[in-house]
């Protein structure tokens, strides 16, 4: 096992990884930008190093600075968390060349799955169902129009290098497609340094269901069940729950096997997710894979009892998975609420400011992952996630009732958050009935 791990991230995920390291007797090294000098993760880690100015490209995305911090602190591994450099194949490769273990997938796996068009091709060959789409990336508007006509509108334009809900556009007719085609190419080049795009048939009223997988270097792969991530705004998740109230046990077994097959097809190593869209008829289609820890991983930890961060560390150290598929027993129902510094009444506009009061809830079945404290000033340069409230119950009904109680107790004052949205959804009939699709927020909120 590692002696020292550097966490190349910030916020709640940095705190989460530091806690896992401490429980495993591993010396933790935090890095921080000038804007994060008073952040909680810098106080909790065994050691903290400033790596640059507030702008992400000068700190959390600055590979030379992070590698220098690892070398100075004598860290033998780097955990990238999620976002930032977590799915950067070049960073993974540089870590390896410097004799530092990257706690994540090998660079060749990140490259294959990071390119969504390539990932779809791989899954098609592995007989994993995929959404009908173009045969790889396309460069000409004419190709897009021909494909759209063959499958009928609506279709979705996707950036091959996109992720995190970004780089996607839904178009409903030929005129919209012509307008959006070149715009999406330009934006993809600007945001992802990869202007390649492809098209898919847009599945109407789909559920977004992802399977958590773990794979070790010895070829053992298991899944820890699914999470339903259909409550989204602008293709980014707001609430996740497990198990999905939409799919049957028979579908769960079938999709779990497909997820393991998908991971095996690319020689996957580490923790990650295989993500599917499930249509109104229960048919499922692979859409992408994420080669990192997910924001919503605690939902799965609550129902499986598996500490996914610790498993990541063990896998990266070359150890065998601590459990087999037969050992996995999923119990109860868990829901995660993303508490963001956003104003839901103003189209989820990001907010900043000083936290006047921070008082998290407690009691049975309640977990809060956060980097907040009273007096903390929320910077505006980074993701708006402030806290994750994760609630467990014996079944979905108990989890919902317990969630209402926890949200009533949760106090964050001084800045606006998404908690009013979560209060609303817990009393919205469509959600209570489990009739939640990826366009739920746009249609009902």
C-alpha positions in Angstrom: 0.0 0.0 0.0 1.1 3.6 -0.6 2.9 5.6 2.1 1.9 9.1 0.8 -1.0 10.1 -1.5 -1.4 13.5 -3.1 -5.0 14.6 -3.8 -5.0 16.6 -7.0 -8.4 18.2 -6.3 -10.4 20.4 -3.9 -13.7 20.6 -2.1 -15.8 17.7 -0.8 -14.0 15.1 -2.8 -10.6 16.1 -1.5 -12.0 15.8 2.1 -13.6 12.4 1.2 -10.2 11.0 -0.1 -8.3 12.4 2.9 -10.6 10.6 5.3 -10.1 7.3 3.4 -6.4 7.7 3.5 -6.4 8.5 7.2 -8.4 5.3 8.0 -5.9 3.3 5.9 -2.8 4.8 7.6 -1.8 6.7 4.5 -0.1 10.2 4.7 -2.3 12.6 2.8 -1.0 15.6 0.8 -3.4 18.3 -0.2 -2.8 20.9 -2.9 -4.6 24.2 -3.1 -4.9 27.4 -5.1 -4.5 30.8 -3.6 -8.4 31.1 -3.6 -8.5 27.9 -1.4 -5.9 28.8 1.2 -8.6 28.6 3.9 -10.4 25.5 2.5 -11.2 22.6 4.7 -9.2 20.1 2.8 -6.0 22.1 3.5 -6.7 21.8 7.2 -7.6 18.2 7.3 -4.7 16.8 5.3 -1.4 15.8 6.9 0.4 18.2 4.6 -0.8 21.0 2.2 1.0 22.7 -0.7 0.0 25.8 -2.7 0.2 25.1 -6.4 -0.8 28.4 -8.0 -3.3 31.2 -8.6 -7.1 30.8 -8.4 -7.7 30.1 -12.1 -7.9 26.3 -12.6 -5.4 26.4 -15.5 -2.8 27.9 -13.1 -3.4 25.5 -10.3 -5.7 22.4 -10.4 -5.1 21.9 -14.1 -1.4 22.8 -14.0 0.3 19.4 -14.5 3.9 20.6 -13.9 2.9 22.3 -10.6 1.0 19.2 -9.4 3.9 16.8 -10.3 6.4 19.2 -8.5 4.2 19.1 -5.4 4.1 15.3 -5.5 7.9 15.1 -5.9 8.5 17.7 -3.1 6.2 15.8 -0.7 7.6 12.4 -1.8 4.1 11.2 -2.7 4.1 7.8 -4.3 0.6 8.1 -5.8 -1.8 10.8 -6.9 -5.6 10.6 -6.6 -7.3 13.0 -9.1 -10.8 12.9 -7.6 -13.4 13.8 -10.3 -13.3 16.7 -12.8 -10.0 18.6 -13.4 -7.4 16.0 -14.5 -9.3 12.9 -13.5 -9.9 11.7 -17.0 -6.8 13.2 -18.6 -4.8 10.4 -20.3 -1.7 12.6 -20.7 -1.7 13.3 -16.9 -2.0 9.6 -16.2 0.9 9.0 -18.6 3.1 11.7 -17.1 2.5 10.4 -13.5 3.7 7.0 -14.7 6.8 8.4 -16.4 7.7 10.2 -13.1 7.4 7.0 -11.1 4.1 8.1 -9.4 1.0 5.9 -9.4 -2.1 7.5 -11.0 -5.1 6.3 -9.0 -7.3 5.7 -11.9 -7.5 3.9 -15.3 -4.4 3.4 -17.6 -4.0 6.2 -20.2 -5.0 3.9 -23.1 -8.3 3.1 -21.4 -9.0 6.8 -20.7 -8.3 7.6 -24.3 -10.6 4.9 -25.7 -13.5 5.7 -23.4 -13.0 9.4 -23.3 -13.7 9.6 -27.0 -17.4 8.8 -27.0 -17.5 7.9 -30.7 -14.6 5.4 -30.2 -16.3 4.0 -27.1 -19.5 3.4 -29.0 -17.6 1.5 -31.7 -15.9 -0.7 -29.0 -19.3 -1.5 -27.4 -20.9 -2.3 -30.7 -18.1 -4.9 -31.3 -18.6 -6.3 -27.8 -22.4 -6.7 -28.5 -23.3 -4.1 -25.8 -26.5 -2.3 -27.0 -25.8 1.3 -28.1 -28.0 4.2 -29.2 -28.4 4.3 -33.0 -25.9 6.8 -34.3 -23.5 7.8 -36.9 -20.6 5.4 -37.7 -18.0 7.3 -35.8 -17.4 11.1 -36.0 -18.7 13.1 -38.9 -17.2 16.3 -40.5 -19.8 17.4 -43.0 -23.2 18.9 -42.5 -24.5 16.6 -45.4 -23.6 13.5 -43.4 -25.6 14.8 -40.4 -28.6 15.6 -42.5 -28.6 12.1 -44.1 -28.3 10.4 -40.8 -31.1 12.4 -39.2 -33.4 11.7 -42.1 -32.7 7.9 -41.8 -33.7 7.7 -38.1 -36.2 10.6 -38.0 -36.0 13.6 -35.6 -35.2 14.5 -32.9 -31.5 13.7 -32.9 -28.7 14.7 -30.5 -25.4 16.3 -31.6 -22.5 15.2 -29.3 -18.9 16.3 -28.9 -16.7 13.2 -29.1 -14.5 14.6 -26.3 -17.4 15.9 -24.2 -18.3 14.9 -20.7 -20.1 16.0 -17.5 -23.2 16.8 -19.5 -21.5 19.3 -21.7 -21.1 19.3 -25.5 -24.6 18.1 -26.4 -27.5 19.6 -28.4 -30.9 18.3 -29.2 -32.4 19.3 -32.6 -35.9 18.7 -33.7 -35.8 19.5 -37.4 -33.5 20.1 -40.4 -33.3 23.9 -39.9 -32.2 23.5 -36.2 -29.6 20.8 -37.3 -28.1 23.1 -39.9 -27.8 25.9 -37.3 -26.4 23.7 -34.5 -23.9 21.6 -36.5 -21.1 24.0 -37.0 -21.7 25.8 -33.7 -21.3 22.5 -31.8 -18.1 21.8 -33.7 -16.6 25.2 -32.8 -17.6 24.9 -29.1 -16.3 21.3 -28.9 -12.9 22.6 -30.2 -12.9 25.4 -27.7 -14.0 23.5 -24.6 -12.5 20.0 -25.1 -9.7 20.8 -27.6 -11.4 18.3 -29.9 -13.8 19.5 -32.5 -15.0 16.0 -33.5 -18.7 15.4 -33.2 -21.2 12.6 -33.9 -25.0 12.2 -34.0 -27.3 9.9 -32.1 -31.0 9.3 -32.3 -32.5 11.2 -29.3 -34.3 8.8 -27.0 -37.4 10.6 -25.8 -38.4 10.4 -22.1 -35.3 8.3 -21.1 -34.1 7.2 -17.7 -30.4 7.8 -17.2 -29.1 4.7 -15.4 -25.5 4.0 -14.6 -23.7 1.0 -13.1 -20.9 1.3 -10.7 -18.0 -1.0 -11.6 -14.7 -2.0 -9.9 -11.9 -3.8 -11.8 -8.5 -4.8 -10.6 -5.2 -5.4 -12.5 -5.8 -9.2 -12.4 -8.8 -8.9 -14.6 -11.5 -9.3 -12.0 -14.5 -7.1 -12.6 -17.7 -6.6 -10.5 -20.6 -4.1 -10.4 -22.3 -2.6 -7.4 -25.7 -2.1 -8.9 -27.2 0.9 -10.6 -28.0 4.5 -9.8 -30.8 6.4 -11.5 -29.5 9.9 -12.4 -32.5 11.1 -14.4 -33.1 14.3 -12.4 -30.9 16.8 -14.3 -30.7 20.4 -15.4 -28.7 21.2 -18.5 -27.7 17.5 -18.7 -26.0 17.8 -15.3 -27.3 15.7 -12.4 -29.1 17.2 -9.4 -30.3 14.0 -7.6 -29.4 10.4 -7.8 -30.9 7.3 -6.2 -30.3 3.6 -6.0 -31.9 1.3 -6.9 -33.8 2.7 -9.8 -37.5 2.6 -9.3 -38.0 2.1 -13.0 -36.1 -1.1 -13.9 -37.0 -4.6 -12.9 -34.8 -7.1 -11.1 -34.5 -9.0 -14.4 -33.3 -5.9 -16.2 -30.9 -5.1 -13.4 -29.2 -8.5 -13.8 -29.1 -8.1 -17.5 -27.7 -4.6 -17.5 -25.2 -5.4 -14.8 -23.8 -8.2 -17.0 -23.7 -5.8 -19.9 -21.8 -3.2 -17.8 -19.2 -5.8 -16.8 -18.9 -6.9 -20.5 -18.4 -3.3 -21.5 -15.6 -2.8 -18.9 -13.9 -6.1 -20.0 -14.0 -5.0 -23.6 -11.5 -2.2 -22.9 -9.4 -3.9 -20.2 -10.8 -1.6 -17.6 -8.9 -1.0 -14.3 -10.2 1.0 -11.4 -13.5 2.4 -10.3 -15.9 3.9 -12.9 -19.3 3.8 -14.4 -20.9 2.4 -17.4 -23.9 4.6 -18.3 -27.1 3.7 -20.1 -30.3 5.3 -21.4 -33.4 3.2 -20.8 -36.4 4.1 -23.0 -40.1 3.9 -22.0 -40.2 0.3 -23.1 -37.3 -0.8 -20.9 -34.8 -1.1 -23.7 -31.3 0.0 -22.6 -28.5 1.6 -24.6 -24.9 2.3 -23.7 -24.1 6.1 -23.9 -20.7 6.5 -22.2 -18.3 5.4 -19.6 -16.7 7.6 -16.9 -13.1 6.5 -15.9 -13.1 8.1 -12.5 -14.9 8.3 -9.1 -18.4 9.7 -9.5 -19.8 12.6 -7.5 -22.7 10.2 -6.6 -20.6 7.3 -5.5 -21.9 7.6 -1.8 -25.3 6.4 -3.0 -23.8 3.0 -3.9 -21.7 2.9 -0.8 -24.9 3.4 1.4 -26.7 0.4 -0.2 -23.6 -1.9 -0.8 -21.5 -1.3 2.3 -18.4 -1.0 0.0 -16.0 1.9 0.5 -15.3 2.7 -3.2 -12.4 5.1 -2.5 -10.6 2.5 -0.4 -11.2 0.0 -3.2 -9.6 2.5 -5.7 -6.6 2.8 -3.5 -6.2 -1.0 -3.2 -6.6 -1.5 -6.9 -4.0 1.2 -7.7 -1.6 -0.5 -5.3 -2.0 -3.8 -7.3 -4.2 -5.6 -4.9 -7.0 -7.9 -5.8 -10.6 -6.8 -5.3 -11.7 -7.5 -1.8 -15.1 -8.9 -2.9 -16.5 -11.0 -5.7 -19.9 -10.5 -7.4 -21.4 -13.1 -5.2 -20.4 -11.1 -2.1 -22.3 -8.0 -3.1 -25.6 -7.6 -1.3 -27.5 -4.4 -2.0 -29.8 -3.4 0.9 -32.4 -0.7 1.1 -32.7 2.5 -0.9 -30.5 5.6 -1.0 -30.9 9.1 -2.4 -28.3 11.8 -2.9 -29.1 15.5 -3.1 -26.5 17.8 -4.7 -26.5 21.0 -2.7 -25.1 23.6 -5.1 -24.4 27.3 -4.7 -27.0 28.1 -7.3 -30.3 29.9 -7.3 -33.0 27.5 -8.6 -35.5 30.3 -9.0 -33.1 32.1 -11.5 -32.4 29.1 -13.9 -29.9 27.6 -11.4 -27.6 30.7 -11.7 -24.3 30.0 -9.8 -23.7 32.0 -6.7 -20.7 32.9 -4.4 -20.4 34.5 -1.0 -19.7 33.9 2.6 -21.5 31.1 4.6 -23.1 32.8 7.6 -24.4 29.5 9.1 -23.6 25.9 8.3 -25.5 23.3 10.2 -25.8 19.8 8.6 -28.5 17.3 9.6 -27.9 14.1 11.5 -29.6 11.0 12.8 -30.1 7.4 11.4 -29.4 6.9 7.7 -28.0 10.4 7.1 -24.6 11.2 5.6 -23.3 14.6 4.5 -20.1 15.0 2.4 -19.1 18.6 2.3 -16.2 21.0 2.6 -18.3 23.8 4.2 -18.0 25.5 7.6 -19.5 28.6 9.1 -17.5 31.6 7.9 -16.2 29.9 4.7 -16.2 32.1 1.6 -17.4 30.1 -1.5 -15.2 31.0 -4.5 -16.7 31.5 -7.9 -13.9 30.1 -10.0 -14.9 26.4 -9.5 -17.8 24.0 -9.6 -20.8 25.1 -7.6 -21.1 21.9 -5.5 -21.2 22.7 -1.8 -22.4 19.5 -0.1 -24.0 16.1 -0.8 -26.8 14.9 1.4 -27.1 11.2 1.2 -30.1 9.5 2.8 -30.7 5.8 3.3 -34.0 4.0 4.1 -35.3 0.4 4.2 -37.2 1.3 1.0 -37.8 4.3 -1.2 -40.7 5.6 0.8 -38.7 5.6 4.0 -35.8 7.2 2.2 -38.1 10.0 0.9 -39.6 10.6 4.4 -36.2 10.7 6.0 -34.9 13.1 3.3 -37.7 15.6 4.0 -36.7 15.5 7.7 -33.0 15.9 6.9 -33.6 18.8 4.5 -35.7 20.5 7.1 -32.7 20.3 9.5 -30.1 21.4 7.0 -29.1 25.0 7.4 -26.9 26.9 5.0 -27.3 30.7 5.3 -25.6 33.6 3.6 -25.8 32.2 0.0 -28.5 30.7 -2.1 -28.5 27.0 -2.7 -30.5 24.3 -4.5 -32.2 23.1 -1.3 -35.5 24.8 -2.2 -35.5 22.7 -5.4 -35.0 19.5 -3.4 -37.8 20.5 -0.9 -40.0 20.9 -4.0 -39.1 17.6 -5.7 -39.8 15.5 -2.5 -43.4 16.7 -2.7 -43.9 16.4 -6.5 -46.2 13.6 -7.5 -44.4 12.7 -10.6 -41.2 12.1 -8.7 -43.0 10.3 -5.9 -44.4 7.9 -8.5 -41.0 7.3 -10.0 -41.9 8.8 -13.3 -38.7 10.7 -13.8 -37.0 11.3 -17.1 -34.0 13.3 -18.1 -36.2 16.3 -19.1 -38.1 16.2 -15.8 -36.8 19.5 -14.5 -37.6 21.4 -17.7 -41.1 20.0 -17.9 -42.1 20.2 -14.2 -40.0 22.7 -12.3 
